[in-house]
Amino acid sequence: MSREAMRVIAIEEHYADPELLAANGFDVSRLPASRRAGLTDHRVRLADMDRAGIDLQVLSALPPGMQHIPGTRAAIEARAANRRLHEQALTVWPHRFAAFATLPLTDPDASAAELNYAVRELGFLGAMIHGMAGNRFLDHPDFAPILDAAAELGVPLYLHPGFPPLAVIEAYYSGLSPVTGHALATHAYGWHYETSLHALRLIAAGVFDRLPTLQIILGHLGEGLPFHLPRIERMLAEAAPHLAHPVSSYVRNNFWITTSGYFDDEPLQLARHIFGDARIMFSVDYPFSDNTTATDWLHGLGLGLDTRHAFAHRNAEQLLGLTSPVDAPGATL
């Protein structure tokens, strides 16, 4: 496929290191070897990026990050993980990698402090949140320090799906084969609707009336919100009269979406209609989706050149404060 010269930034791209995996207990042995290599080896990752024509990845910890680890240990582990990522990736390949911080969500005050440290001292671009922490969403009053810190710093929070609580798994996904139940609970369906609920709870709880500059990123072309938004707005107009604005106003002013794992033309057209072209950003969901498949789709979109550039890099540059180099260096392998 012939491709025009275009900077490509991908912003939902996962990584892991041995200490991170040991801390959060995530078992990667079930993943194909090629995906495991991309998660843990930055040189493998760079080679994949070069083959696909991706200039910059914004790295984030594999879910659940550190947010289910209790107490003081969570803050220690999160600080160590963020420092390792900075030292092992960002300082070695500063023109190829940026990062979202992992936070110790079981301690909201420590999370706010870690976000400040990661942004101000390490140059991170925000933080990724993996679903609920302690069976609570971010609209819970205990998490206000994190939201306040993000708004004050002017950095976004990326709401990524997380593994559902055991009670939800038992009620919704039991009685099926383990493989089928796990898929429905996570990447095949459940993840997306839990994350859209997370977003709607932030709106309904009045978070954006209190913090009107706070910005939230959703992956997977909006986690179903583009399809459901008209009905949601009608139903919440009477159910949430305390809100200062219509639901769609918050969606279009406080949320951004990415293409992570969704390389389909028709859902993109609906997302464009709901969110507008200035709030859609390219992502792959590496290594769980394929870089080349994603960039082939991006370059083949039947859209104007300016719109493709907006999706590929300009919108991310605007939101994340990334500079657009005239001559972006290649990888050093």
C-alpha positions in Angstrom: 0.0 0.0 0.0 1.3 3.4 -0.9 1.4 5.7 2.1 1.8 9.5 2.3 4.4 10.9 4.6 2.6 11.3 7.9 3.7 11.2 11.5 1.9 8.5 13.4 1.4 8.5 17.2 -0.2 5.6 19.0 -1.4 6.2 22.6 -2.9 3.0 24.0 0.2 0.8 23.9 0.9 -1.6 26.8 4.2 -2.7 28.3 5.2 -4.9 31.2 8.5 -5.7 32.9 9.3 -8.6 35.3 8.9 -6.6 38.5 5.6 -5.2 37.3 4.3 -8.6 36.5 5.5 -10.0 39.8 3.8 -7.2 41.7 0.4 -7.4 40.1 0.3 -11.1 39.5 -0.6 -10.9 35.8 0.1 -14.2 34.1 1.3 -13.6 30.5 2.1 -17.3 29.8 -1.3 -17.7 28.1 -0.4 -15.0 25.5 1.3 -16.0 22.2 5.1 -15.7 22.3 5.0 -12.8 19.8 2.8 -10.8 22.1 4.8 -11.6 25.2 8.0 -10.4 23.4 6.3 -7.1 22.4 5.2 -6.5 26.0 8.6 -6.9 27.6 11.3 -6.1 25.1 11.5 -2.5 23.9 13.7 -3.5 20.9 11.1 -5.9 19.7 8.6 -3.2 20.1 10.6 -0.7 18.1 11.1 -3.1 15.3 7.3 -3.7 15.1 6.8 0.1 15.2 9.2 0.6 12.3 7.6 -2.1 10.2 4.2 -0.4 10.6 5.4 3.2 10.3 4.6 4.3 13.9 6.8 7.1 15.0 5.8 7.4 18.7 4.1 5.2 21.2 2.7 6.4 24.5 3.4 3.5 26.9 1.1 2.4 29.7 1.3 -0.5 32.2 -0.5 -3.7 31.5 -3.7 -3.9 33.4 -4.3 -3.9 36.3 -1.1 -1.9 36.8 -0.6 -1.3 40.5 -4.1 -0.3 41.4 -5.2 -3.4 43.3 -2.1 -3.6 45.5 -2.9 -2.5 49.0 -1.4 0.1 51.3 2.0 1.6 51.3 3.4 -1.2 49.0 1.3 0.1 46.1 2.9 3.6 46.3 6.4 2.1 46.4 5.7 -0.3 43.5 4.1 2.4 41.4 7.0 4.8 41.9 9.5 2.1 41.0 7.6 1.0 37.9 7.3 4.6 36.6 11.0 5.2 37.2 12.0 2.0 35.5 9.9 2.9 32.4 11.5 6.3 32.4 15.0 4.9 32.6 14.6 1.9 30.3 12.5 3.4 27.5 12.0 7.2 27.6 15.5 8.2 28.3 17.0 5.7 25.8 14.6 6.5 23.0 13.1 9.9 23.8 11.8 10.5 20.3 10.0 7.1 20.1 8.4 6.7 23.5 6.3 8.7 25.9 4.3 7.4 28.9 1.2 7.4 31.0 1.9 6.9 34.7 0.6 3.9 36.7 -0.9 4.9 40.0 -1.5 3.2 43.4 -5.2 3.7 43.4 -5.8 2.0 46.7 -4.2 5.2 48.2 -5.7 8.2 46.4 -3.5 10.7 48.1 -0.4 8.7 47.1 -1.8 8.5 43.6 -2.1 12.3 43.4 1.4 12.6 44.6 2.6 10.0 42.1 0.9 11.7 39.2 2.5 15.0 40.2 5.9 13.3 40.4 5.5 11.4 37.1 4.4 14.5 35.2 6.7 17.1 36.7 9.8 15.1 37.3 9.6 12.3 34.7 7.8 14.1 31.9 4.9 11.7 31.7 1.7 12.8 29.9 -1.0 11.8 32.3 -2.1 8.4 33.8 -4.0 5.3 32.8 -6.7 4.0 35.1 -7.7 0.3 34.8 -11.3 0.1 35.7 -12.4 0.0 39.3 -10.2 0.1 42.4 -11.6 -1.5 45.6 -14.9 -2.1 43.7 -15.3 1.7 43.3 -15.3 4.0 40.2 -13.4 7.2 40.0 -16.5 9.3 40.9 -16.3 8.1 44.5 -15.4 11.0 46.7 -12.2 9.3 48.0 -10.7 9.6 44.5 -11.1 13.4 44.3 -7.4 14.0 44.9 -6.5 12.2 41.7 -9.1 14.1 39.6 -8.0 17.4 41.2 -4.3 16.6 40.5 -5.0 15.8 36.8 -7.0 19.0 36.3 -4.4 21.1 38.0 -1.6 19.6 36.0 -3.6 19.9 32.8 -3.0 16.2 31.9 -5.6 13.6 30.9 -6.6 10.4 32.6 -7.1 7.4 30.2 -10.0 5.2 31.4 -9.0 1.7 30.3 -11.1 -1.4 31.1 -10.2 -3.4 34.1 -11.1 -7.0 35.2 -14.6 -7.1 36.7 -15.2 -7.8 40.4 -15.7 -11.5 41.3 -19.4 -10.8 42.1 -20.0 -9.4 38.6 -18.2 -12.4 37.0 -20.3 -14.8 39.0 -23.6 -13.0 38.2 -23.0 -12.2 34.5 -20.4 -14.6 33.1 -20.7 -17.9 35.0 -22.2 -21.0 33.5 -20.1 -20.8 30.3 -16.8 -22.4 29.4 -13.9 -20.6 31.1 -12.6 -19.3 27.8 -16.0 -18.0 26.6 -16.9 -16.5 30.0 -13.6 -14.7 30.2 -13.9 -13.3 26.7 -17.4 -12.0 27.4 -16.3 -10.5 30.7 -13.4 -8.7 29.1 -12.3 -7.9 25.5 -15.3 -9.4 23.7 -18.0 -7.2 25.4 -18.0 -6.6 29.2 -14.9 -4.4 29.3 -16.4 -1.8 26.9 -19.7 -1.4 28.7 -18.1 -1.2 32.1 -15.8 1.6 30.9 -18.6 3.5 29.2 -20.5 3.2 32.5 -17.4 4.6 34.3 -17.4 7.6 32.0 -21.1 8.2 32.5 -20.8 8.0 36.3 -18.2 10.7 36.2 -20.7 12.9 34.2 -23.7 12.0 36.4 -21.8 12.6 39.6 -21.1 16.2 38.5 -17.3 15.7 38.3 -17.0 18.0 35.2 -19.2 20.7 36.8 -16.7 20.8 39.6 -13.6 20.3 37.3 -14.6 21.7 33.9 -11.1 21.4 32.5 -10.6 17.8 33.3 -10.0 15.7 30.2 -10.7 11.9 29.9 -9.6 9.5 27.2 -11.6 6.5 26.2 -10.3 3.7 23.9 -12.1 1.4 21.5 -13.8 4.2 19.6 -15.6 5.4 22.7 -16.6 2.1 24.4 -20.1 2.1 22.9 -21.0 5.7 23.8 -21.4 6.9 20.2 -24.1 4.4 19.6 -26.0 4.9 22.9 -25.5 8.6 23.5 -28.8 10.0 22.1 -30.8 7.6 24.3 -28.6 8.2 27.3 -29.1 11.9 27.0 -32.9 11.6 26.8 -33.0 9.3 29.8 -30.7 11.3 32.0 -32.2 14.7 31.2 -34.9 14.1 33.9 -32.9 11.6 36.0 -30.0 14.0 36.6 -31.4 17.5 36.7 -28.5 18.7 38.9 -26.2 18.7 35.9 -25.3 22.1 34.5 -25.2 20.9 30.9 -26.6 18.2 28.7 -24.7 14.9 28.8 -23.6 15.4 25.2 -21.9 18.6 26.1 -19.6 16.8 28.6 -19.0 14.0 26.1 -17.8 16.5 23.5 -15.9 18.8 25.8 -14.3 16.6 28.4 -13.7 13.3 26.5 -11.4 12.1 23.7 -11.5 8.7 22.1 -9.0 6.5 20.4 -9.2 3.8 17.7 -7.5 1.1 19.9 -8.5 -2.3 18.6 -11.2 -0.9 16.4 -10.2 -0.6 12.8 -13.6 -0.5 11.2 -15.0 2.2 8.9 -18.6 2.2 10.0 -18.0 2.6 13.7 -15.5 5.3 13.0 -18.1 7.3 11.0 -20.5 7.1 13.9 -17.8 8.2 16.4 -16.9 11.1 14.1 -20.5 12.2 14.1 -20.7 12.1 17.9 -17.2 13.3 19.0 -16.0 15.3 16.0 -12.8 14.9 14.1 -10.8 17.0 16.6 -11.2 14.5 19.4 -10.3 11.2 17.8 -6.8 9.8 18.1 -5.1 6.8 16.6 -4.2 3.9 18.8 -3.4 0.2 18.2 -3.7 -1.5 21.6 -0.3 -3.1 21.2 0.6 -5.9 21.5 -3.0 -7.2 21.6 -3.7 -5.7 18.2 -1.4 -5.7 15.3 0.5 -2.5 14.4 0.5 -3.0 10.6 -3.2 -3.9 10.5 -3.9 -0.7 12.3 -1.7 1.6 10.2 -2.8 0.0 6.9 -6.4 0.9 7.9 -5.4 4.4 9.0 -3.6 5.2 5.7 -6.4 3.6 3.7 -9.3 5.6 5.2 -11.3 7.5 2.5 -10.9 10.8 4.3 -9.3 14.1 3.5 -5.6 14.4 4.1 -6.1 16.9 6.9 -8.5 14.6 8.8 -6.0 11.7 8.5 -3.3 13.9 9.9 -5.6 14.9 12.7 -6.3 11.3 13.7 -2.7 10.2 13.2 -0.9 12.8 15.2 -2.3 16.3 15.5 -5.0 15.7 18.0 -2.7 13.7 20.2 -0.1 16.5 20.0 -2.7 19.0 21.0 -4.1 17.0 24.0 -0.8 15.7 25.3 1.4 18.7 24.6 3.7 16.8 22.2 5.9 18.7 19.8 5.8 17.7 16.1 9.5 17.4 15.1 10.4 18.5 11.6 12.8 15.6 11.3 11.7 12.8 13.7 14.7 10.5 14.4 14.4 6.8 13.7 14.8 4.0 16.2 18.2 3.1 17.6 18.0 -0.7 17.6 
